């Protein structure tokens, strides 16, 4: 019995031992599984955070990638490297934090929050770089034409950070600037003016919202807004039929201030800014010369003289601008235009800058110097297609001056009555050569891929003079009519206002053909405009010719 009892006790002990071992194993297994789950969970936290944050930026990446496809070689590489660096940095932060910390530390709340903060900063940097690139690309669109865009790109590249809301405002604003550039270059005058007005209204608001401008390190943003305000004032007025003199002067003063800030060794940029200043002075001279001629014509009328005397009597001449003051202003602007335009071609002998200097000489009717500058523009490395029309038109101006065409109405004669008989042989040959060469240049102008509309009516003018002074006869007159009709079709399609140049040419066409009724009809349209020119004198001569 004892043996049986002992055997039973042994079996009971074995069973208890097995139960105890099973319990320990279960406990141990449960503890091991818990630790393993915790390790896996904590290991995945950084990866999940990274993927979540990066997924939120997926739309931005798509936009950037599409932009890269459209950009020139190099720009996409820079951005790609920047984005890749940011992604790698984000993952590195996550991995390093996970590896470097033990289970206890990872489990701590403050460490997880720190990790999230680091990931958030990296993500913000990545988004900011994308927004900055969009702004710089908007600037670069105009770089091939405007050196100032390249300068501002370089300046903004040096800035490490601008508040995100500021950067977005600048990106949208610069896109509008490019639209205005495009409208101006493609002669969409109404769009250019309306967009410029809207953008100018936004400038004060931008200055108020961008309080960072008071900080010296962000002075580039202030310069950018100054330059863009000057540009907007310029483009708003250059396509306007009644430009604002004060806005032109404000544009000049802003550019002068920014010119003082730039590196004088940057000849290309200096040339650009000097050209802009000089050309604006040239526009002031041109507009005020025309206004002066109109004012003189008005003063010849008795009611204008009466009103002028009444004003002088009432205010005793105080606060009035005299004709002498106006003349002094014009002369000063002429000097400034020539100074800045000459400096421009010295620093940057670009075709367009020689072209603008030539336009200044044409404005003051020094056609020999104008032709000289236009030829330099033609032979320059970067040639503007407009140069064909400009050379042809200045040759016609020179011939007109020698023929006295602009003074014909004071003599009581019309185009068909002007002859070369009383001109010496050498001068006669010069006139004929100018008309012949003008015809050739203008023929090339209308054959350009994108000819400007002015070239068509200038070509018609050359045909009229060829008919009158070179023996072209009715054939050339018919050709003149053909291209004037072409101009009519183009402007009717665009529903735009016909320029004075076309109206004068069409009037002179009817005048040369002695169809004075039709000439008077066009002449009336000219008189109804802001600057009637010689229209009133023409009216008297046409009426006289009709009666005779």
C-alpha positions in Angstrom: 0.0 0.0 0.0 2.8 2.3 0.9 4.3 1.7 -2.6 0.9 2.5 -4.2 0.6 5.6 -2.1 4.1 6.8 -3.0 3.4 6.2 -6.7 0.2 8.3 -6.5 2.0 11.1 -4.7 4.7 11.0 -7.4 2.2 11.3 -10.1 0.3 14.2 -8.3 3.6 16.0 -7.9 4.4 15.5 -11.6 1.0 16.8 -12.6 1.4 19.9 -10.4 4.8 20.5 -11.9 3.5 20.3 -15.4 0.6 22.7 -14.4 3.1 25.1 -12.9 5.4 25.0 -16.0 2.4 25.5 -18.2 1.3 28.6 -16.2 4.8 30.1 -16.3 5.0 29.4 -20.0 1.6 31.1 -20.6 2.7 34.1 -18.5 6.0 34.2 -20.2 4.3 33.9 -23.7 1.8 36.6 -22.9 4.5 39.0 -21.7 6.7 38.3 -24.8 3.8 38.9 -27.2 2.9 42.1 -25.4 6.5 43.4 -25.7 6.7 42.4 -29.3 3.5 44.2 -30.2 4.7 47.3 -28.4 8.0 47.2 -30.3 6.3 46.8 -33.6 3.8 49.6 -32.8 6.5 52.0 -31.7 8.6 51.1 -34.8 5.8 51.9 -37.1 4.9 55.2 -35.5 7.6 57.3 -37.2 6.9 55.6 -40.6 3.1 56.1 -40.3 3.6 59.8 -39.3 5.9 60.4 -42.3 3.6 58.7 -44.8 0.6 60.6 -43.4 2.3 63.9 -43.7 3.7 63.2 -47.1 0.3 62.0 -48.3 -1.2 65.4 -47.4 1.3 67.0 -49.8 0.5 64.7 -52.7 -1.4 67.4 -54.6 1.4 69.9 -54.2 3.9 67.3 -55.6 1.7 66.7 -58.6 1.6 70.4 -59.4 5.3 70.8 -59.0 6.0 67.8 -61.3 3.7 69.2 -64.0 5.6 72.5 -63.7 8.9 70.8 -64.0 7.8 69.3 -67.3 7.1 72.8 -68.7 10.3 74.4 -67.4 13.6 74.7 -69.1 16.4 72.4 -68.3 18.0 72.9 -64.9 15.0 74.4 -63.0 13.4 71.0 -62.5 16.7 69.5 -61.4 17.1 72.1 -58.7 13.6 71.6 -57.4 13.9 67.8 -57.6 17.0 67.8 -55.5 15.4 70.1 -53.0 12.3 67.9 -52.6 14.5 64.7 -52.4 16.6 66.3 -49.7 13.6 67.2 -47.7 12.0 63.7 -48.0 15.3 62.0 -47.0 15.7 64.4 -44.1 12.2 63.5 -42.9 12.8 59.8 -43.1 16.3 60.2 -41.5 14.7 62.0 -38.6 12.2 59.3 -38.0 14.7 56.5 -38.3 17.3 58.1 -36.2 14.8 58.9 -33.5 13.5 55.3 -33.5 17.0 53.8 -33.4 18.5 56.1 -30.9 15.8 55.9 -28.3 15.0 52.9 -26.1 11.6 51.5 -25.6 11.0 53.5 -22.5 11.9 56.8 -24.0 9.9 56.1 -27.2 7.0 55.4 -25.1 7.3 58.8 -23.4 4.8 61.4 -24.6 7.2 64.4 -24.8 9.5 62.4 -27.1 6.8 61.5 -29.5 5.7 65.2 -29.5 9.2 66.2 -30.3 9.3 63.8 -33.2 6.1 65.1 -34.6 7.4 68.7 -34.3 10.5 67.8 -36.3 8.5 66.0 -39.0 6.1 69.0 -39.2 9.0 71.5 -39.6 10.5 69.4 -42.4 7.1 69.2 -44.2 6.6 72.9 -43.9 10.1 73.5 -45.4 9.2 71.2 -48.3 5.9 73.0 -49.0 7.7 76.4 -48.7 10.3 75.4 -51.2 7.5 74.4 -53.6 5.8 77.8 -53.2 9.1 79.7 -53.6 9.8 77.9 -56.8 6.4 78.8 -58.2 7.1 82.5 -57.5 10.6 82.3 -59.1 9.2 80.6 -62.2 6.7 83.4 -62.5 9.6 85.8 -62.5 11.6 83.8 -64.9 8.8 83.9 -67.6 9.7 87.6 -68.3 13.5 87.1 -67.9 14.2 86.7 -71.6 12.8 90.2 -72.3 13.3 92.1 -69.1 16.7 92.0 -67.2 15.0 93.2 -64.1 13.3 89.8 -63.7 16.6 88.1 -63.6 17.9 90.5 -61.0 14.9 90.0 -58.7 15.2 86.2 -59.1 18.8 86.4 -57.9 17.7 88.6 -55.0 14.9 86.3 -53.8 17.2 83.2 -54.1 19.3 84.6 -51.3 16.4 84.8 -48.9 16.2 81.7 -46.7 12.6 82.2 -45.6 9.6 84.5 -46.2 6.3 83.8 -44.4 4.2 81.4 -46.4 1.2 83.8 -46.7 3.6 86.5 -48.0 5.0 84.1 -50.6 1.6 83.1 -51.9 0.6 86.8 -52.2 3.7 87.5 -54.2 3.2 84.5 -56.5 -0.3 85.6 -57.4 0.8 89.2 -57.9 3.7 88.2 -60.2 1.4 86.1 -62.3 -0.7 89.3 -62.9 2.4 91.2 -63.9 3.2 88.6 -66.5 -0.4 88.9 -67.9 0.2 92.6 -68.3 3.6 92.0 -70.0 1.9 89.7 -72.4 -1.0 92.1 -73.1 1.4 94.9 -73.8 3.7 92.9 -76.2 0.7 91.6 -78.1 -1.0 95.1 -78.3 -4.1 94.2 -76.2 -4.4 97.7 -75.0 -7.7 97.5 -73.1 -6.6 94.4 -71.2 -3.2 95.9 -70.4 -4.8 99.1 -68.9 -7.5 97.2 -66.9 -5.1 94.7 -65.5 -2.5 97.4 -64.6 -5.2 99.4 -62.8 -6.3 96.4 -60.7 -2.7 95.5 -59.9 -1.9 99.1 -58.8 -4.9 99.0 -56.5 -3.4 95.9 -54.8 0.0 97.5 -54.2 -1.0 99.6 -51.1 -2.9 96.6 -49.7 0.2 94.4 -50.1 2.4 97.0 -48.4 0.0 97.1 -45.4 -0.3 93.4 -45.1 3.4 92.7 -45.5 4.6 94.1 -42.1 8.0 92.2 -42.6 9.0 95.0 -45.0 10.1 97.0 -41.9 12.8 94.4 -41.3 16.1 95.1 -43.1 16.7 91.5 -44.1 13.5 91.6 -46.2 14.3 94.8 -48.1 14.3 92.8 -51.3 10.5 92.5 -51.0 10.2 96.2 -50.6 12.4 96.8 -53.7 10.3 94.3 -55.6 7.1 96.1 -54.9 8.7 99.4 -55.8 9.9 98.2 -59.2 6.6 96.5 -59.9 4.6 99.7 -59.0 6.9 101.7 -61.4 6.3 99.1 -64.2 2.6 99.2 -63.7 2.4 103.0 -63.9 4.5 102.7 -67.1 2.4 100.0 -68.8 -0.9 101.6 -67.8 0.0 104.9 -69.5 2.1 103.8 -72.6 -1.0 102.2 -74.2 -3.4 104.9 -73.1 -4.7 107.5 -75.5 -4.4 110.1 -72.7 -1.4 109.2 -70.6 -1.0 110.7 -67.1 2.1 112.9 -66.9 2.3 112.7 -63.1 2.3 108.9 -63.2 5.1 108.8 -65.7 7.1 111.1 -63.5 6.4 108.9 -60.4 7.5 105.8 -62.4 10.8 107.6 -63.2 11.5 108.6 -59.6 10.9 105.1 -58.3 13.3 103.6 -60.9 15.9 106.2 -60.1 15.8 105.2 -56.5 16.2 101.5 -57.2 19.0 102.3 -59.7 21.0 103.7 -56.9 20.8 100.5 -54.9 22.1 98.1 -57.6 25.7 97.0 -58.3 27.1 99.4 -61.0 29.3 96.6 -62.3 26.1 94.8 -63.5 26.2 96.6 -66.9 23.3 94.7 -68.3 20.9 95.6 -65.5 22.1 99.2 -65.4 21.4 99.5 -69.1 18.0 98.1 -68.7 17.0 100.5 -65.9 18.6 103.5 -67.7 16.7 102.6 -70.9 13.4 102.4 -68.9 14.0 105.8 -67.4 15.1 107.4 -70.6 12.3 106.0 -72.7 9.7 107.2 -70.2 11.2 110.7 -70.5 11.0 110.3 -74.3 7.2 109.5 -73.9 6.8 112.6 -71.8 8.4 114.7 -74.5 6.3 113.1 -77.2 3.0 113.5 -75.5 3.6 117.0 -74.3 4.8 118.2 -77.7 1.6 117.0 -79.2 -0.4 118.6 -76.4 1.5 121.8 -77.0 0.6 121.9 -80.7 -3.1 121.3 -79.8 -3.0 124.1 -77.2 -1.5 126.5 -79.7 -4.3 125.7 -82.2 -6.9 126.2 -79.4 -5.4 129.5 -78.4 -5.9 130.8 -81.9 -9.7 130.6 -81.3 -11.3 133.8 -79.9 -13.3 132.0 -77.2 -10.1 130.3 -75.9 -8.4 133.7 -75.8 -11.4 135.2 -74.0 -11.5 132.4 -71.4 -7.7 132.7 -70.8 -8.0 136.4 -70.1 -10.9 135.9 -67.7 -8.9 133.3 -65.8 -5.9 135.6 -65.6 -8.0 138.5 -64.4 -9.7 136.4 -61.7 -6.7 134.8 -60.2 -4.1 137.3 -61.3 -1.9 134.7 -62.7 -1.3 132.9 -59.4 -0.8 129.2 -59.6 -1.0 129.1 -63.4 1.4 127.2 -65.6 2.7 129.4 -68.3 3.7 128.3 -71.8 7.3 129.1 -70.9 7.2 126.8 -67.9 5.8 124.0 -70.1 8.5 124.6 -72.7 11.2 124.5 -70.0 9.8 121.2 -68.7 9.8 119.6 -72.2 13.4 120.8 -72.9 14.5 119.3 -69.5 12.8 116.0 -70.3 14.5 115.9 -73.7 17.9 116.3 -72.1 17.2 113.6 -69.5 15.8 111.3 -72.2 19.0 111.6 -74.3 21.3 111.3 -71.3 19.7 108.1 -70.0 19.2 106.5 -73.4 22.8 107.1 -74.3 24.0 105.6 -71.0 21.8 102.6 -71.7 23.4 101.7 -75.0 26.8 102.3 -73.5 26.2 99.8 -70.7 24.1 97.3 -72.7 24.2 97.7 -76.6 21.0 95.7 -77.0 19.0 96.1 -80.2 15.9 97.4 -78.4 17.9 100.1 -76.6 19.5 101.4 -79.8 15.9 101.3 -81.2 14.6 103.4 -78.3 17.4 106.0 -78.7 16.5 106.2 -82.3 12.8 106.7 -81.5 13.9 109.6 -79.2 15.8 111.2 -82.1 12.7 110.7 -84.4 10.6 112.4 -81.8 12.8 115.6 -81.9 12.9 115.2 -85.8 16.6 114.5 -86.0 16.0 111.8 -88.6 19.6 111.3 -89.6 20.6 110.3 -86.0 17.4 108.2 -85.7 18.3 106.3 -88.8 21.9 105.7 -87.5 20.5 104.2 -84.2 18.0 102.1 -86.1 20.7 100.6 -88.2 22.7 99.7 -85.1 19.6 98.1 -83.7 19.2 96.1 -86.9 22.8 94.8 -86.7 22.6 94.1 -83.0 22.8 90.5 -81.7 19.2 90.5 -80.5 17.1 92.0 -83.3 13.5 93.2 -82.8 11.3 92.5 -85.8 9.8 96.0 -85.4 13.0 97.5 -86.7 12.0 97.0 -90.4 8.9 99.2 -89.9 10.9 101.8 -87.9 13.6 102.1 -90.5 11.0 102.4 -93.3 9.0 105.0 -91.4 11.9 107.2 -90.5 13.0 107.3 -94.2 9.5 108.5 -95.1 9.6 111.1 -92.3 12.9 112.4 -93.8 11.4 112.6 -97.3 8.3 114.3 -96.0 10.4 117.0 -94.2 12.4 117.7 -97.4 9.2 117.8 -99.4 7.4 120.1 -96.9 4.4 117.8 -96.7 3.5 118.8 -93.1 3.4 122.5 -94.1 1.3 122.1 -97.3 -2.0 123.2 -95.7 -0.4 126.5 -94.5 0.5 127.0 -98.2 -3.1 126.1 -99.3 -2.0 123.1 -101.4 -2.7 119.4 -101.3 -0.4 116.3 -101.9 -1.2 116.1 -105.7 0.1 119.7 -106.1 3.6 119.0 -104.5 6.3 118.5 -107.1 10.0 118.0 -107.3 10.5 120.6 -110.0 11.8 123.4 -107.7 14.2 121.1 -105.8 17.8 120.8 -106.9 18.9 117.5 -108.5 21.0 116.2 -105.6 18.2 116.8 -103.1 15.6 115.3 -105.5 17.7 112.1 -105.8 18.0 111.9 -102.0 14.2 112.2 -101.6 13.5 109.6 -104.2 16.1 107.2 -102.7 14.5 107.6 -99.3 11.0 106.8 -100.6 12.4 103.8 -102.6 14.3 102.4 -99.7 11.4 103.0 -97.3 9.2 101.0 -99.7 11.7 98.1 -99.6 12.1 98.1 -95.8 8.3 98.3 -95.2 7.8 95.5 -97.8 10.0 93.4 -95.6 8.1 94.6 -92.5 4.7 93.3 -93.7 6.3 89.9 -94.6 7.5 89.2 -91.1 6.0 86.2 -89.3 4.2 88.5 -86.9 4.0 91.9 -88.6 2.8 94.9 -86.5 -0.2 96.7 -87.8 1.6 100.0 -88.2 3.7 98.4 -90.9 0.6 98.0 -93.2 -0.4 101.7 -93.2 3.2 102.9 -93.4 3.6 100.6 -96.4 0.5 102.2 -97.9 2.0 105.6 -97.3 5.1 104.5 -99.2 2.9 103.4 -102.1 1.2 106.8 -102.2 4.6 108.6 -102.3 5.9 106.2 -104.9 2.8 107.0 -107.0 3.3 110.7 -106.7 7.1 111.1 -106.8 8.6 108.0 -108.3 6.2 107.5 -111.2 4.4 104.5 -109.7 1.0 105.8 -110.9 -2.3 104.1 -110.4 -0.8 100.7 -109.7 0.9 101.9 -106.5 -2.3 103.8 -105.5 -4.3 100.6 -105.8 -1.7 98.8 -103.7 -2.0 101.5 -101.1 -5.8 101.1 -101.0 -5.4 97.3 -100.7 -3.3 97.5 -97.5 -5.4 100.2 -96.0 -8.4 97.9 -96.4 -6.4 95.1 -94.7 -5.9 97.4 -91.7 -9.6 98.1 -91.7 -10.4 94.4 -91.6 -7.9 93.7 -88.8 -9.3 96.5 -86.6 -12.9 95.6 -87.2 -12.1 92.0 -86.1 -10.5 93.2 -82.9 -13.1 95.9 -82.3 -10.3 98.3 -81.4 -9.9 102.1 -81.9 -8.1 103.1 -85.1 -4.8 104.9 -84.5 -4.1 108.4 -85.7 -1.4 107.1 -88.1 -3.9 105.0 -90.0 -6.5 107.9 -90.1 -4.0 110.3 -91.5 -2.8 107.9 -94.1 -6.4 107.0 -95.3 -7.2 110.8 -95.4 -4.1 111.5 -97.4 -4.9 108.6 -99.8 -8.3 110.3 -100.6 -6.5 113.7 -100.8 -3.9 112.4 -103.3 -6.7 111.0 -105.4 -8.6 114.4 -105.2 -11.6 112.8 -103.6 -12.1 115.6 -101.1 -15.5 114.5 -99.8 -14.1 111.3 -98.5 -11.0 113.1 -97.2 -13.2 115.5 -95.3 -15.1 112.5 -93.8 -11.9 111.0 -92.4 -10.7 114.5 -91.4 -13.8 115.0 -89.2 -12.9 111.8 -87.3 -9.5 113.2 -86.7 -10.9 116.5 -85.4 -13.1 114.7 -83.0 -10.1 113.1 -81.3 -7.9 114.4 -78.5 -5.2 115.7 -80.8 -6.5 117.1 -84.0 -3.1 118.0 -85.4 -3.5 119.7 -88.8 -7.1 118.6 -89.3 -8.6 122.1 -89.0 -6.2 123.5 -91.6 -6.9 120.6 -93.8 -10.6 121.2 -93.6 -10.2 124.7 -94.9 -8.1 123.6 -97.8 -10.4 120.7 -98.7 -13.4 123.0 -98.7 -11.6 125.4 -100.9 -10.6 122.7 -103.4 -14.2 121.4 -103.5 -15.5 124.9 -104.4 -12.9 125.2 -107.1 
